[in-house]
Amino acid sequence: MISKTLPDVDHSIPVAPTREKLEYADLDTLDFSRYDDGPEARKELTAQAHQAMTTHGFFVVVNYGLTEDQITRQVDIGHTILKRTSQEEKDRLKADILGKGEYPGFKPRGHWKAGGKPDRIENFNVNRNMSLHEQPAAPSWSRTVRKSKTWST
């Protein structure tokens, strides 16, 4: 039997919900459990997604087949990349948003400003074709996992 050894990642602790009284948008909900119901169901989902994206720009997806643990793991992996990548590496791989209009790479906090205040959003964008842009160096746990070949998704 193959063992499943997952590399350690740092746990991301989400911020608490706001206490401000906000008016929330009424977003459309796409139920992906209908995807396997055939071409007509997929056509309806496509139309629903198009409508949501052209009116609100966002939508909620339910019944997409991932467990809460799987989602938490993915968020923790993203958090670990941001936390364990050195500032020098982030600076070197900074997205050239203003110069070339390209988003692949690191976007540092403070890039955008709203009401004169810098944002607090840091992220790393990956191009679908990962060979088009250099990626950050793999953390040490990644190299260990590749050698052991016991990690699977």
N, C-alpha and C positions, 0 to 999 in steps of 0.2 A: 504494500500500500504506500502511496506517495504521501509524504507529510506536506502540510501547507504552512510554510513559515512565512509570515508577513513581516516586513521590516517595521521597526518602530517609527512612529510619527508623533509629532507634537499635537496634542488635542486642541482644537479651536474652540474657544468659549465664546458663544455669540453674545452680542450686546443685548441688554434688556430692552424690551419694547418701550417705545416712547410713552410718556404719560400725557403728552399734549393731546388735546381734543382735535383730531384731524378728520377731514372729510376724505374718505377713501374712495378710490375709483371702483366702479362695479365692473370687474373684469369677466370676460367670457371664460368658461371652463371647457377644456377639450378632454373628452374621456377616451383615452387610448385603448381601453379594453375593446372598443369597437373596431380597432384597426384590422383585426383578423376576420371581421364579418364580411369581407369581400370588397370588390372594387367600388361599389356604390357607397359603402360606409367610409372608405378612404377618400373618396371624392367629396363627401360631406365634411369630413374632418379638414380636408384641404381648404374648402370654401370657408369653413368656420375660422381656421387659422388666418386666412387672408383677410377676412372681415375684421378680426381682432387686431391684426397688425396694422391695418390701414386706418383704424379708428382710434384705438388706444395705444398701440405700439407694444402691448404686452398681453399675455393671457396666462391662465393657470392650467396646468396639465395634471390629470389624475389617472390612476390605474395604468402607470407606465412600466410596471414590472420590477422596480427596484425597492429593496427593503430600506427601512430607516437606517439600519446599520451600514448598508452599502453607501447610502448618501452621506452619512456621517464620516465614513472612511474617506470618501472623495474630498469632502471639505477639509478634513484633517491633512490630506496629502497636499492640497493647495496651500494651506496654512504653513505647512512644513517647508515648502519651497520658498515662500516669502520670508519665513523666519530664519532659515539656515543658509540662504544665499547671501554672501558678503555684499556690502555696499559697493565695493569696487566692481564686483561682477554685475550688479544691477546697473551701475553707471555705464559700464562697457556695453551692456546689452539693452540700453534704454531705447524704447520705441521712438522713431523719428516722426512723431505725430505732426508737429508743426512744419518741419522741413520738407518731408516727402509725403505726408499724409498717410504714413504707414503705422499700423497699430501693433504688429507683432513685436514682442519684447516687453520690457518692464515699463510700466507707467508709474512714476513716483507720486507720492502724496504731494498735494499743492499744485499740480499741473493745471487744473481748472480752478476758476474762481467764480464764486456766486456772491453777489452783494459785497464785493471787495474781500471776501474771506476765502482762503485757500481750502480746497477739498481735503478730506482725510482718507481718500481712496487710493490704495496701492493694489496693483494687479499685474499679472503677467499674461499676455495674449500669445496664443500659439496659432500659427498659420496652419491651415488644413494640410498643406504640403510642408512638413517640418524641415525638409532639406533646404527650403528657400531662405531660412534665417537661422543663425547660430542659436543653439539652446544653452541654458546654463549648465555648468559642470554638474555631473551626477553626484549626489551626496555619497558619502562612504558606504552607507547601507545599501545603496543601489548596486554598487560594484560587487558587494558581498553576495547579494541575492542572485545576480547574474551568474556568479561562479558556482553557487550551490544548486541552482536550477530547481529549487523547491518552492519557488513563489509562483503562483498562478493567479490570474484575475478571476 
